[in-house]
């Protein structure tokens, strides 16, 4: 499998989804209203039903945008597998990842564009919303930016805490908080970006991994390749919509932890279970994907 060299867009924005069409629509509208517009949208769909495809088609009609819908059959939680398939479908030289339960503030991609630098990936965070607030957000709230304003969020169910600083910091204050935060700048799948060439050099995501640190392991291999990370936690803002996590199992976490420990201990730079199946890796994994 070869890395495509097409450069028709600056950014490829990839986000994952699974049977959450209401939340996915909000993610799509957050992308639509970005101030930075030189990007394509790729949805990495881990086995959703036809309702998701219908909602994507409706968004395309309402927005005038084309979306790449990369879908695979439902085989349990296989996010890393569908993310690799989305990477293969991507065309941008720079790739931004988020999730289909996140809404991006209108300057989100502009921030990733401003801070991107060769030899680095960018690491951001998210601000968690309660269910009442998540349900209240409409397309118009996203378009106007109300969905990111503290007073509006509080009036729709959010409780004020010290964490709301993530939403209110800007300019030099945000840069100072990025510098001072004790949170490590890791590869966080909901808000992260990196160069296509670096991601393909690391061979993408390890498809053995399911829920629990599956995103971070790619970042750990990038570190082993000599790539550094830059913190943009208080600059690239997205809100996270509430939902249940019925797919979380401790055995998944334990398996993933063992893989990550091996990656760190042995300074692994390429997974044999990634974009290209390397010598000695299992070759019987499902490779079925559809670009809808």
Backbone as JSON, one array per atom type, in Angstrom:
{
  "sequence": "XXXXXXXXXXXXXXXXXXXXXXXXXXXXXXXXXXXXXXXXXXXXXXXXXXXXXXXXXXXXXXXXXXXXXXXXXXXXXXXXXXXXXXXXXXXXXXXXXXXXXXXXXXXXXXXXXXXXXXXXXXXXXXXXXXXXXXXXXXXXXXXXXXXXXXXXXXXXXXXXXXXXXXXXXXXXXXXXXXXXXXXXXXXXXXXXXXXXXXXXXXXXXXXXXXXXXXXXXXXXXXXXXXXXXXXXXXXXXXXXXXXXXXXXXXXXXXXXXXXXXXXXXXXXXXXXXXXXXXXXXXXXXXXXXXXX",
  "N": [[0.85, -1.19, 0.0], [0.75, 2.08, -1.01], [1.71, 5.41, -0.14], [-0.38, 7.97, -1.12], [0.29, 10.76, -3.26], [-1.13, 12.98, -3.86], [-2.03, 16.41, -3.77], [-4.28, 18.12, -3.48], [-5.61, 19.49, -1.54], [-4.82, 21.38, 1.43], [-5.2, 20.44, 4.06], [-6.3, 17.32, 5.42], [-9.09, 16.42, 7.15], [-9.91, 14.14, 9.51], [-12.38, 12.25, 11.05], [-13.77, 9.97, 13.43], [-16.66, 7.81, 13.64], [-19.57, 6.14, 14.99], [-22.63, 4.98, 14.68], [-23.87, 7.36, 15.69], [-25.5, 9.56, 14.66], [-26.72, 12.08, 15.25], [-24.85, 13.46, 16.84], [-22.68, 13.36, 15.08], [-23.58, 15.01, 12.99], [-23.4, 17.52, 14.2], [-20.67, 17.72, 14.54], [-19.93, 17.85, 11.84], [-21.12, 20.32, 11.05], [-19.65, 22.04, 12.64], [-17.2, 21.84, 11.37], [-17.89, 22.87, 8.88], [-18.24, 25.62, 9.35], [-15.71, 26.67, 9.72], [-13.03, 29.09, 9.82], [-10.67, 28.71, 8.41], [-10.4, 27.2, 5.32], [-9.24, 25.41, 3.53], [-9.48, 22.44, 3.16], [-10.34, 18.92, 3.28], [-13.04, 16.73, 4.2], [-13.11, 13.72, 5.92], [-14.87, 10.96, 6.9], [-14.43, 8.47, 9.17], [-15.91, 5.62, 9.44], [-16.95, 3.27, 11.62], [-18.65, 1.02, 11.06], [-21.37, 1.88, 11.06], [-25.0, 2.07, 10.74], [-27.32, 2.45, 7.95], [-28.55, 4.89, 8.45], [-26.62, 6.76, 9.19], [-25.27, 7.21, 6.75], [-27.36, 8.4, 5.32], [-27.69, 10.79, 6.74], [-25.26, 12.02, 6.24], [-25.44, 12.42, 3.48], [-27.56, 14.27, 3.49], [-26.34, 16.4, 4.82], [-24.38, 17.03, 2.91], [-26.02, 17.96, 0.87], [-27.26, 20.19, 2.1], [-25.09, 21.8, 2.81], [-23.47, 22.03, 0.59], [-21.05, 20.81, 0.39], [-18.64, 18.21, -0.27], [-18.25, 15.05, 1.15], [-16.0, 12.56, 2.17], [-16.9, 9.39, 2.82], [-15.81, 6.86, 4.55], [-16.29, 3.57, 5.12], [-16.63, 0.6, 7.1], [-17.61, -2.85, 7.71], [-19.45, -3.63, 10.71], [-17.57, -4.81, 13.31], [-17.24, -4.97, 16.03], [-15.36, -2.81, 18.27], [-13.29, -1.21, 16.27], [-11.62, 1.01, 15.74], [-8.97, 1.82, 15.08], [-8.46, 0.42, 12.77], [-10.32, 1.47, 10.88], [-9.48, 4.1, 10.85], [-6.98, 3.89, 9.63], [-7.82, 3.17, 7.07], [-9.14, 5.49, 6.36], [-6.96, 7.21, 6.31], [-5.62, 6.25, 4.04], [-7.41, 7.09, 2.11], [-7.08, 9.79, 2.2], [-5.91, 13.05, 1.08], [-4.47, 15.33, 1.78], [-1.45, 17.11, 2.71], [-1.11, 17.58, 5.3], [-2.56, 16.42, 8.29], [-5.45, 16.41, 10.23], [-6.94, 15.23, 13.16], [-10.02, 14.42, 14.71], [-12.94, 13.63, 16.7], [-16.19, 12.13, 16.16], [-17.88, 13.09, 18.09], [-17.3, 15.58, 18.82], [-17.35, 19.16, 18.68], [-15.97, 21.68, 16.78], [-14.52, 24.8, 17.46], [-14.78, 27.84, 15.52], [-12.26, 28.79, 14.81], [-10.59, 26.65, 14.98], [-9.23, 24.98, 13.0], [-7.69, 26.98, 11.85], [-5.98, 27.58, 13.94], [-4.51, 25.17, 14.12], [-3.31, 25.35, 11.64], [-1.73, 27.65, 11.98], [0.13, 26.94, 13.96], [1.43, 24.67, 13.06], [4.39, 22.84, 12.29], [7.33, 21.66, 10.71], [8.65, 18.53, 11.79], [7.22, 18.33, 14.11], [4.23, 17.34, 15.95], [0.91, 18.5, 16.7], [-0.78, 18.93, 19.76], [-3.86, 18.92, 21.24], [-6.75, 19.5, 23.4], [-10.0, 18.81, 24.88], [-13.21, 20.15, 25.83], [-15.41, 18.95, 28.11], [-18.89, 18.47, 27.89], [-22.05, 18.37, 29.65], [-24.91, 16.12, 29.27], [-27.36, 17.52, 28.97], [-26.57, 20.02, 27.96], [-25.23, 19.22, 25.67], [-27.32, 18.2, 24.09], [-28.75, 20.51, 23.62], [-27.42, 22.11, 21.78], [-27.55, 23.58, 18.62], [-27.43, 23.78, 14.97], [-27.44, 26.54, 14.39], [-26.44, 27.61, 16.76], [-23.85, 26.71, 16.6], [-23.0, 27.99, 14.26], [-23.1, 30.73, 14.98], [-21.33, 30.76, 17.07], [-22.16, 30.65, 19.66], [-22.2, 28.24, 20.99], [-19.78, 27.94, 22.16], [-19.49, 29.86, 24.01], [-19.19, 30.84, 27.34], [-21.26, 31.89, 29.04], [-23.59, 31.27, 27.59], [-23.44, 28.46, 27.52], [-23.56, 27.85, 30.26], [-26.14, 28.74, 30.77], [-27.48, 26.73, 29.59], [-27.16, 24.41, 31.04], [-24.5, 23.8, 31.81], [-22.09, 23.57, 34.43], [-20.16, 25.94, 36.17], [-16.68, 25.7, 36.52], [-13.15, 25.56, 37.44], [-12.14, 24.57, 35.13], [-13.36, 25.77, 32.99], [-11.75, 27.69, 32.02], [-10.49, 26.83, 29.78], [-12.16, 27.53, 27.73], [-12.3, 30.27, 27.8], [-9.81, 31.48, 27.72], [-7.47, 33.34, 25.75], [-5.33, 34.58, 23.1], [-2.26, 35.87, 24.33], [-2.58, 34.91, 26.9], [-3.63, 32.34, 26.51], [-1.47, 31.16, 25.2], [0.42, 31.27, 27.26], [-0.78, 29.55, 29.12], [-0.74, 27.19, 27.65], [1.98, 26.72, 27.76], [2.42, 26.45, 30.5], [0.8, 24.38, 31.42], [0.56, 21.24, 33.12], [-0.18, 19.02, 31.73], [0.75, 16.52, 29.49], [1.91, 16.83, 26.13], [0.51, 14.85, 24.2], [-0.42, 12.38, 21.66], [-3.55, 12.93, 20.99], [-6.55, 11.66, 20.05], [-8.89, 13.15, 19.64], [-8.18, 15.75, 19.15], [-5.74, 16.55, 17.43], [-2.9, 16.89, 15.3], [-0.8, 16.26, 12.46], [2.03, 15.79, 10.22], [1.52, 14.32, 7.09], [3.57, 12.74, 5.95], [5.08, 11.98, 8.18], [3.24, 10.45, 9.66], [2.72, 8.34, 7.89], [5.28, 7.31, 7.75], [5.52, 6.19, 10.26], [3.8, 4.15, 9.9], [1.08, 4.42, 10.37], [-1.85, 3.63, 12.36], [-1.86, 1.11, 14.93], [-3.4, -1.79, 14.29], [-4.1, -3.84, 15.97], [-4.99, -2.75, 18.26], [-7.65, -1.75, 20.42], [-10.12, -0.1, 22.32], [-8.72, 2.38, 24.44], [-6.11, 4.2, 24.87], [-5.34, 3.85, 22.27], [-4.93, 5.8, 20.36], [-2.79, 7.27, 21.38], [-0.6, 5.57, 21.18], [0.35, 5.72, 18.55], [1.43, 8.29, 18.61], [3.51, 7.83, 20.38], [5.19, 6.21, 18.88], [5.87, 8.1, 16.95], [7.35, 9.88, 18.52], [9.51, 8.19, 18.99], [10.56, 8.19, 16.46], [11.74, 10.61, 16.41], [10.15, 12.82, 16.2], [8.75, 15.72, 17.61], [6.46, 17.18, 20.03], [3.9, 19.71, 20.26], [2.18, 21.83, 22.44], [-1.18, 22.79, 22.28], [-3.38, 23.15, 23.81], [-4.96, 25.17, 25.0], [-5.55, 26.76, 22.91], [-6.55, 25.61, 20.49], [-9.73, 24.94, 20.28], [-12.26, 22.68, 21.22], [-15.48, 21.31, 21.91], [-16.77, 18.57, 23.76], [-19.25, 16.25, 23.25], [-21.65, 14.66, 25.32], [-21.94, 11.13, 25.99], [-22.72, 7.6, 26.21], [-20.45, 4.86, 26.97], [-20.48, 2.04, 26.07], [-18.85, 0.2, 24.88], [-16.48, -0.12, 26.19], [-14.06, -2.16, 27.59], [-12.21, -3.89, 30.06], [-10.3, -5.75, 29.32], [-9.56, -4.89, 26.79], [-8.21, -2.52, 27.4], [-6.08, -3.55, 28.88], [-4.7, -5.11, 26.98], [-3.96, -3.14, 25.16], [-2.33, -1.56, 26.79], [-0.16, -3.25, 27.16], [0.87, -3.36, 24.55], [1.61, -0.68, 24.19], [3.55, -0.44, 26.19], [5.49, -2.14, 25.16], [6.14, -0.78, 22.8], [7.39, 1.51, 23.85], [9.51, 0.42, 25.38], [11.06, -0.96, 23.48], [11.62, 0.93, 21.63], [10.04, 1.26, 19.3], [9.35, 2.22, 16.0], [7.82, 1.76, 13.75], [4.73, 0.18, 13.35], [4.06, -3.25, 12.73], [1.49, -3.84, 12.14], [-0.04, -2.0, 10.7], [-0.7, 0.57, 8.32], [0.63, -0.6, 6.16], [0.99, -4.03, 5.99], [3.51, -5.54, 7.54], [6.39, -7.76, 7.25], [5.99, -10.77, 9.03], [3.77, -10.06, 10.48], [0.28, -10.58, 11.27], [-1.84, -11.58, 8.61], [-4.54, -11.78, 8.21], [-6.48, -9.96, 8.79], [-9.54, -8.11, 8.54], [-9.93, -6.34, 5.59], [-11.86, -4.99, 4.33], [-13.4, -2.19, 3.02], [-15.44, 0.63, 2.27], [-15.81, 3.41, 0.14], [-18.06, 5.73, 0.35]],
  "CA": [[0.0, 0.0, 0.0], [1.62, 3.24, -1.15], [1.19, 6.71, 0.25], [-0.76, 8.8, -2.25], [1.01, 12.02, -3.24], [-2.0, 14.04, -4.33], [-1.99, 17.56, -2.89], [-5.34, 19.01, -3.93], [-6.01, 20.27, -0.37], [-3.76, 21.51, 2.42], [-5.51, 19.59, 5.21], [-7.34, 16.3, 5.48], [-9.65, 16.32, 8.5], [-10.46, 12.8, 9.68], [-13.0, 11.96, 12.36], [-14.4, 8.65, 13.52], [-18.04, 7.79, 14.11], [-20.24, 4.84, 15.03], [-24.05, 5.03, 15.04], [-24.19, 8.57, 16.46], [-25.73, 10.55, 13.59], [-27.02, 13.41, 15.77], [-23.58, 14.08, 17.23], [-21.88, 13.5, 13.87], [-24.04, 16.2, 12.27], [-22.86, 18.7, 14.87], [-19.25, 17.75, 14.16], [-19.87, 18.31, 10.45], [-21.41, 21.75, 10.97], [-18.5, 22.73, 13.2], [-16.2, 21.91, 10.3], [-18.4, 23.73, 7.81], [-18.11, 27.03, 9.69], [-14.32, 27.04, 10.02], [-12.47, 30.22, 9.09], [-9.71, 28.09, 7.49], [-11.27, 26.4, 4.47], [-8.52, 24.58, 2.56], [-9.45, 21.1, 3.74], [-11.36, 17.93, 2.94], [-13.61, 16.02, 5.34], [-13.17, 12.27, 5.78], [-15.5, 10.31, 8.04], [-13.99, 7.08, 9.38], [-17.13, 5.04, 9.99], [-16.64, 1.92, 12.12], [-19.74, 0.06, 10.95], [-22.7, 2.45, 11.33], [-26.11, 1.67, 9.89], [-27.61, 3.32, 6.81], [-28.98, 6.2, 8.91], [-25.46, 7.66, 9.14], [-25.06, 7.58, 5.35], [-28.43, 9.33, 4.95], [-27.4, 12.09, 7.35], [-24.12, 12.6, 5.51], [-25.99, 12.89, 2.21], [-28.34, 15.47, 3.78], [-25.37, 17.47, 5.09], [-23.79, 17.43, 1.63], [-27.02, 18.75, 0.14], [-27.5, 21.46, 2.79], [-23.86, 22.6, 2.92], [-22.77, 22.14, -0.68], [-19.73, 20.19, 0.52], [-18.48, 16.78, -0.51], [-17.65, 14.34, 2.28], [-15.55, 11.19, 1.94], [-17.44, 8.51, 3.85], [-15.09, 5.58, 4.51], [-17.09, 2.69, 5.99], [-16.32, -0.83, 7.16], [-18.64, -3.59, 8.44], [-19.36, -3.64, 12.17], [-16.85, -5.96, 13.85], [-16.82, -4.51, 17.34], [-14.61, -1.55, 18.28], [-12.12, -1.33, 15.39], [-11.34, 2.39, 15.33], [-7.66, 1.97, 14.44], [-8.56, -0.15, 11.42], [-11.0, 2.4, 9.99], [-8.65, 5.3, 10.71], [-5.99, 3.61, 8.59], [-8.5, 3.22, 5.77], [-9.36, 6.91, 6.08], [-5.66, 7.76, 5.92], [-5.37, 5.86, 2.65], [-8.3, 7.89, 1.26], [-6.79, 11.21, 2.38], [-5.11, 13.7, 0.06], [-3.74, 16.47, 2.29], [-0.09, 16.92, 3.2], [-1.2, 17.74, 6.75], [-3.77, 15.69, 8.67], [-6.03, 16.76, 11.52], [-7.87, 14.21, 13.65], [-10.92, 14.68, 15.82], [-13.91, 12.55, 16.85], [-17.55, 12.47, 15.77], [-18.64, 13.6, 19.24], [-16.67, 16.86, 19.15], [-17.65, 20.31, 17.84], [-14.77, 22.5, 16.71], [-14.73, 26.24, 17.36], [-14.56, 28.26, 14.14], [-10.84, 29.04, 14.55], [-9.86, 25.43, 15.32], [-8.28, 24.62, 11.94], [-6.76, 28.09, 11.69], [-4.95, 27.4, 14.97], [-3.63, 24.07, 13.69], [-2.51, 25.86, 10.52], [-0.77, 28.64, 12.47], [1.16, 26.36, 14.82], [2.09, 23.48, 12.49], [5.82, 23.04, 12.06], [8.02, 20.4, 10.4], [9.31, 17.89, 12.92], [6.34, 18.37, 15.28], [2.79, 17.22, 15.84], [0.22, 19.41, 17.61], [-1.6, 18.21, 20.72], [-4.88, 19.72, 21.91], [-7.65, 18.8, 24.31], [-11.4, 19.13, 24.64], [-13.97, 20.57, 27.0], [-16.55, 18.05, 28.21], [-20.21, 19.03, 28.17], [-23.06, 17.42, 30.14], [-25.88, 15.72, 28.25], [-28.35, 18.58, 28.75], [-25.96, 21.03, 27.11], [-24.94, 18.57, 24.38], [-28.57, 18.1, 23.34], [-29.29, 21.84, 23.34], [-26.67, 22.8, 20.73], [-28.11, 23.49, 17.27], [-26.58, 24.3, 13.9], [-27.33, 27.99, 14.53], [-25.54, 27.87, 17.89], [-22.5, 26.47, 16.09], [-22.69, 29.05, 13.28], [-22.9, 32.0, 15.66], [-20.3, 30.63, 18.08], [-22.73, 30.59, 21.01], [-21.93, 26.94, 21.6], [-18.47, 28.0, 22.82], [-19.51, 30.98, 24.95], [-19.43, 30.3, 28.67], [-22.57, 32.27, 29.57], [-24.62, 30.49, 26.9], [-23.33, 27.08, 27.97], [-24.07, 27.79, 31.64], [-27.61, 28.89, 30.72], [-28.03, 25.49, 29.05], [-26.88, 23.24, 31.87], [-23.1, 23.62, 32.22], [-21.7, 24.13, 35.72], [-18.87, 26.63, 36.12], [-15.56, 25.2, 37.32], [-11.88, 26.13, 36.99], [-11.83, 24.04, 33.81], [-13.94, 26.6, 31.93], [-10.7, 28.54, 31.49], [-10.17, 26.33, 28.44], [-13.03, 28.2, 26.77], [-12.23, 31.73, 27.9], [-8.44, 31.98, 27.49], [-7.17, 33.7, 24.37], [-4.12, 35.36, 22.88], [-1.05, 35.59, 25.11], [-2.95, 34.1, 28.05], [-3.74, 30.96, 26.05], [-0.11, 30.69, 24.95], [1.05, 31.05, 28.55], [-1.36, 28.34, 29.7], [-0.17, 26.06, 26.9], [3.35, 26.52, 28.25], [2.44, 26.12, 31.93], [-0.01, 23.21, 31.78], [1.31, 20.01, 33.38], [-0.64, 17.96, 30.84], [1.72, 16.22, 28.45], [1.46, 17.01, 24.74], [0.48, 13.51, 23.61], [-1.27, 12.23, 20.47], [-4.92, 12.78, 21.47], [-7.31, 11.48, 18.83], [-9.98, 14.11, 19.49], [-7.66, 17.07, 18.82], [-4.33, 16.35, 17.15], [-2.58, 17.01, 13.88], [0.58, 15.96, 12.12], [2.37, 15.74, 8.81], [1.21, 13.06, 6.42], [4.79, 11.95, 5.75], [5.47, 11.41, 9.48], [2.26, 9.43, 10.02], [2.94, 7.18, 7.03], [6.57, 6.73, 8.14], [5.25, 5.36, 11.44], [2.89, 3.1, 9.42], [-0.28, 4.62, 10.82], [-2.31, 3.11, 13.64], [-1.69, -0.32, 15.18], [-4.76, -2.33, 14.17], [-4.4, -4.77, 17.07], [-5.47, -2.0, 19.42], [-9.04, -1.34, 20.49], [-10.3, 1.11, 23.12], [-7.84, 2.64, 25.58], [-4.75, 4.59, 24.5], [-5.02, 3.42, 20.9], [-4.41, 6.96, 19.63], [-1.5, 7.7, 21.94], [0.5, 4.69, 20.77], [0.92, 6.28, 17.34], [2.28, 9.4, 19.03], [4.72, 7.29, 21.01], [6.09, 5.82, 17.79], [6.39, 9.34, 16.36], [8.43, 10.31, 19.41], [10.66, 7.31, 18.72], [11.12, 8.61, 15.17], [12.38, 11.91, 16.59], [9.17, 13.89, 16.08], [8.42, 16.34, 18.89], [5.06, 17.61, 20.12], [3.68, 21.09, 20.68], [0.93, 21.92, 23.19], [-2.12, 23.84, 21.87], [-4.56, 22.8, 24.6], [-5.79, 26.34, 25.3], [-5.68, 27.56, 21.69], [-7.43, 24.9, 19.55], [-10.83, 24.63, 21.2], [-13.42, 21.9, 20.81], [-16.31, 20.81, 23.0], [-17.05, 17.14, 23.65], [-20.64, 15.93, 23.55], [-21.78, 13.54, 26.25], [-22.5, 9.87, 25.49], [-22.34, 6.39, 26.94], [-19.32, 4.12, 26.39], [-20.76, 0.63, 26.31], [-17.84, -0.63, 24.22], [-15.25, -0.13, 26.99], [-13.81, -3.4, 28.31], [-10.9, -3.84, 30.7], [-9.32, -6.56, 28.57], [-9.04, -4.03, 25.73], [-7.23, -1.6, 28.01], [-4.89, -4.32, 29.28], [-3.97, -5.46, 25.76], [-3.37, -1.91, 24.63], [-1.26, -1.15, 27.68], [0.99, -4.11, 26.87], [1.44, -2.93, 23.26], [2.28, 0.6, 24.41], [4.77, -0.7, 26.96], [6.47, -2.73, 24.23], [6.57, 0.31, 21.92], [8.32, 2.37, 24.58], [10.69, -0.33, 25.8], [11.86, -1.39, 22.34], [11.82, 2.08, 20.73], [9.39, 0.91, 18.04], [9.02, 3.36, 15.15], [6.79, 1.33, 12.8], [3.97, -1.0, 13.73], [3.85, -4.2, 11.63], [0.05, -4.06, 12.01], [-0.58, -0.7, 10.37], [-1.11, 0.85, 6.94], [1.21, -1.7, 5.39], [1.24, -5.21, 6.82], [4.93, -5.84, 7.38], [6.77, -9.17, 7.4], [5.85, -11.33, 10.37], [2.5, -9.7, 11.1], [-0.87, -11.37, 10.81], [-2.37, -11.06, 7.36], [-5.91, -12.22, 8.04], [-7.41, -8.98, 9.28], [-10.51, -7.63, 7.57], [-9.49, -5.15, 4.88], [-13.01, -4.48, 3.6], [-13.8, -0.8, 3.26], [-16.17, 1.25, 1.17], [-15.83, 4.87, 0.07], [-19.45, 5.94, -0.05]],
  "C": [[0.89, 1.24, 0.0], [0.92, 4.5, -0.68], [0.86, 7.51, -1.0], [-0.08, 10.16, -2.14], [0.16, 13.19, -3.75], [-2.02, 15.19, -3.32], [-3.05, 18.57, -3.3], [-5.87, 19.87, -2.78], [-4.84, 20.34, 0.59], [-3.96, 20.51, 3.56], [-6.48, 18.47, 4.81], [-7.8, 16.24, 6.92], [-10.37, 14.99, 8.6], [-11.14, 12.72, 11.04], [-13.76, 10.65, 12.3], [-15.83, 8.78, 14.03], [-18.53, 6.36, 14.17], [-21.65, 5.05, 15.56], [-24.4, 6.18, 15.98], [-24.48, 9.72, 15.49], [-26.03, 11.96, 14.11], [-25.74, 14.15, 16.14], [-22.7, 14.31, 16.0], [-22.28, 14.75, 13.07], [-23.46, 17.47, 12.89], [-21.36, 18.84, 14.59], [-19.1, 18.31, 12.75], [-20.14, 19.82, 10.33], [-20.29, 22.57, 11.6], [-17.39, 22.86, 12.18], [-16.64, 22.89, 9.2], [-18.12, 25.2, 8.09], [-16.7, 27.43, 10.1], [-13.88, 28.26, 9.21], [-11.41, 29.76, 8.09], [-10.47, 27.07, 6.65], [-10.55, 25.47, 3.5], [-8.36, 23.16, 3.11], [-10.54, 20.22, 3.14], [-11.82, 17.25, 4.23], [-13.67, 14.53, 5.02], [-13.77, 11.68, 7.05], [-15.06, 8.85, 8.06], [-15.08, 6.36, 10.15], [-16.92, 3.56, 10.33], [-17.88, 1.04, 12.17], [-21.13, 0.58, 11.25], [-23.74, 1.92, 10.36], [-26.35, 2.72, 8.81], [-28.05, 4.72, 7.23], [-27.84, 7.21, 8.86], [-25.2, 8.13, 7.71], [-26.12, 8.58, 4.88], [-28.17, 10.73, 5.5], [-26.24, 12.78, 6.65], [-24.6, 13.17, 4.18], [-26.79, 14.18, 2.4], [-27.42, 16.65, 4.07], [-24.74, 17.96, 3.79], [-24.75, 18.32, 0.85], [-27.19, 20.13, 0.77], [-26.28, 22.37, 2.77], [-23.18, 22.87, 1.59], [-21.38, 21.55, -0.66], [-19.78, 18.72, 0.13], [-17.75, 16.16, 0.68], [-17.2, 12.97, 1.81], [-16.02, 10.34, 3.11], [-16.78, 7.14, 3.71], [-15.71, 4.68, 5.56], [-16.54, 1.27, 5.97], [-17.42, -1.54, 7.94], [-18.38, -3.58, 9.94], [-18.71, -4.93, 12.65], [-16.37, -5.64, 15.26], [-16.01, -3.22, 17.2], [-13.31, -1.72, 17.5], [-11.74, 0.05, 14.83], [-10.01, 2.51, 14.6], [-7.69, 1.47, 13.0], [-9.21, 0.84, 10.46], [-10.23, 3.7, 9.84], [-7.56, 5.09, 9.67], [-6.61, 3.68, 7.2], [-8.81, 4.67, 5.37], [-8.06, 7.59, 5.68], [-5.34, 7.46, 4.47], [-6.2, 6.72, 1.7], [-7.95, 9.38, 1.29], [-5.86, 11.74, 1.3], [-4.23, 14.83, 0.59], [-2.33, 16.13, 2.75], [-0.05, 17.02, 4.72], [-2.55, 17.18, 7.18], [-4.18, 16.05, 10.09], [-7.02, 15.68, 11.9], [-8.74, 14.79, 14.75], [-11.89, 13.51, 15.9], [-15.31, 13.05, 16.51], [-18.46, 12.8, 16.93], [-18.05, 14.93, 19.71], [-17.14, 17.94, 18.17], [-16.46, 21.26, 17.92], [-15.14, 23.98, 16.61], [-14.25, 26.73, 16.0], [-13.09, 28.52, 13.81], [-9.97, 27.81, 14.76], [-8.81, 25.08, 14.26], [-7.28, 25.74, 11.68], [-5.64, 28.01, 12.73], [-3.98, 26.29, 14.59], [-2.75, 24.53, 12.52], [-1.41, 26.8, 11.02], [0.4, 28.0, 13.21], [1.89, 25.17, 14.2], [3.52, 23.82, 12.1], [6.47, 21.72, 11.73], [8.75, 19.85, 11.62], [8.47, 17.84, 14.18], [4.95, 17.83, 14.92], [2.17, 18.1, 16.91], [-0.77, 18.64, 18.47], [-2.57, 19.17, 21.42], [-5.74, 18.88, 22.83], [-9.09, 19.02, 23.91], [-12.04, 19.56, 25.95], [-15.24, 19.74, 27.05], [-17.83, 18.79, 28.6], [-21.12, 17.97, 28.77], [-24.09, 17.13, 29.06], [-26.88, 16.83, 27.95], [-27.81, 19.63, 27.78], [-25.69, 20.47, 25.72], [-26.19, 18.54, 23.5], [-29.06, 19.47, 22.87], [-28.64, 22.5, 22.12], [-27.28, 22.53, 19.36], [-27.09, 23.98, 16.24], [-26.38, 25.81, 14.04], [-26.41, 28.38, 15.68], [-24.08, 27.67, 17.48], [-22.09, 27.6, 15.14], [-22.35, 30.36, 13.96], [-21.76, 31.96, 16.67], [-20.82, 30.57, 19.49], [-22.36, 29.31, 21.74], [-20.59, 26.89, 22.32], [-18.38, 29.14, 23.82], [-19.96, 30.49, 26.31], [-20.82, 30.64, 29.19], [-23.69, 31.47, 28.91], [-24.61, 29.04, 27.38], [-23.88, 26.91, 29.38], [-25.6, 27.9, 31.64], [-28.28, 27.65, 30.16], [-27.46, 24.26, 29.76], [-25.45, 23.02, 32.32], [-22.86, 24.25, 33.59], [-20.3, 24.75, 35.61], [-17.86, 25.95, 37.04], [-14.29, 25.88, 36.81], [-11.54, 25.67, 35.57], [-12.39, 24.9, 32.68], [-12.92, 27.6, 31.38], [-10.28, 28.11, 30.08], [-10.96, 27.08, 27.37], [-12.8, 29.71, 26.73], [-10.84, 32.29, 27.62], [-8.24, 32.29, 26.01], [-5.84, 34.43, 24.3], [-2.94, 34.9, 23.72], [-1.37, 34.73, 26.34], [-3.04, 32.63, 27.66], [-2.35, 30.38, 25.81], [0.62, 30.41, 26.26], [0.53, 29.77, 29.21], [-0.89, 27.09, 28.96], [1.21, 25.7, 27.42], [3.36, 25.97, 29.67], [1.71, 24.83, 32.28], [0.86, 21.98, 32.05], [0.9, 18.84, 32.49], [0.35, 17.75, 29.71], [1.1, 16.4, 27.06], [1.55, 15.67, 24.02], [-0.41, 13.51, 22.37], [-2.68, 11.9, 20.94], [-5.87, 12.77, 20.28], [-8.41, 12.47, 18.59], [-9.5, 15.48, 19.03], [-6.15, 16.95, 18.62], [-4.1, 16.51, 15.65], [-1.1, 16.74, 13.65], [0.77, 15.87, 10.62], [2.11, 14.35, 8.25], [2.44, 12.16, 6.33], [5.24, 11.29, 7.05], [4.54, 10.25, 9.86], [2.45, 8.17, 9.19], [4.29, 6.52, 7.34], [6.41, 5.82, 9.35], [4.3, 4.21, 11.14], [1.5, 3.19, 10.02], [-0.58, 4.0, 12.17], [-2.09, 1.6, 13.72], [-3.08, -0.95, 15.26], [-5.07, -3.44, 15.18], [-5.13, -4.06, 18.2], [-6.93, -1.64, 19.3], [-9.13, -0.15, 21.45], [-9.3, 1.18, 24.27], [-6.41, 2.95, 25.18], [-4.36, 4.24, 23.09], [-4.49, 4.58, 20.06], [-2.99, 7.29, 20.09], [-0.34, 6.84, 21.47], [1.14, 5.16, 19.48], [1.86, 7.43, 17.7], [3.57, 8.93, 19.67], [5.7, 6.78, 19.98], [6.66, 7.04, 17.07], [7.51, 9.92, 17.21], [9.7, 9.49, 19.15], [11.33, 7.63, 17.39], [11.85, 9.95, 15.26], [11.45, 13.09, 16.41], [8.84, 14.42, 17.48], [6.95, 16.77, 18.87], [4.98, 19.03, 20.65], [2.28, 21.17, 21.3], [0.08, 23.07, 22.68], [-3.45, 23.67, 22.61], [-5.51, 23.97, 24.82], [-6.01, 27.22, 24.08], [-6.63, 26.94, 20.69], [-8.58, 24.31, 20.35], [-11.9, 23.76, 20.54], [-14.18, 21.45, 22.05], [-16.69, 19.37, 22.7], [-18.46, 16.86, 24.11], [-20.74, 14.66, 24.38], [-22.37, 12.3, 25.56], [-22.03, 8.71, 26.35], [-21.18, 5.71, 26.24], [-19.48, 2.62, 26.69], [-19.72, -0.31, 25.75], [-16.57, -0.79, 25.05], [-15.16, -1.44, 27.77], [-12.39, -3.38, 28.84], [-9.87, -4.65, 29.94], [-8.75, -5.79, 27.39], [-7.95, -3.12, 26.27], [-5.94, -2.34, 28.34], [-4.04, -4.68, 28.07], [-3.26, -4.24, 25.19], [-2.2, -1.43, 25.48], [0.0, -1.96, 27.4], [1.67, -3.71, 25.56], [2.19, -1.62, 23.44], [3.57, 0.43, 25.2], [5.87, -1.25, 26.07], [7.03, -1.65, 23.3], [7.61, 1.18, 22.59], [9.63, 1.64, 24.9], [11.62, -0.64, 24.64], [12.03, -0.29, 21.28], [11.24, 1.81, 19.34], [9.03, 2.17, 17.27], [7.95, 3.04, 14.11], [6.06, 0.12, 13.35], [3.89, -1.95, 12.53], [2.37, -4.44, 11.34], [-0.66, -2.76, 11.61], [-1.03, -0.56, 8.93], [-0.62, -0.22, 5.98], [1.44, -2.85, 6.34], [2.66, -5.68, 6.55], [5.21, -7.31, 7.63], [6.63, -9.61, 8.85], [4.57, -10.96, 11.07], [1.38, -10.53, 10.52], [-1.46, -10.75, 9.56], [-3.84, -11.36, 7.16], [-6.92, -11.21, 8.55], [-8.33, -8.5, 8.16], [-10.02, -6.35, 6.91], [-10.64, -4.52, 4.09], [-13.32, -3.06, 4.0], [-14.51, -0.28, 2.04], [-16.02, 2.75, 1.28], [-17.19, 5.23, -0.51], [-19.68, 7.36, -0.58]]
}
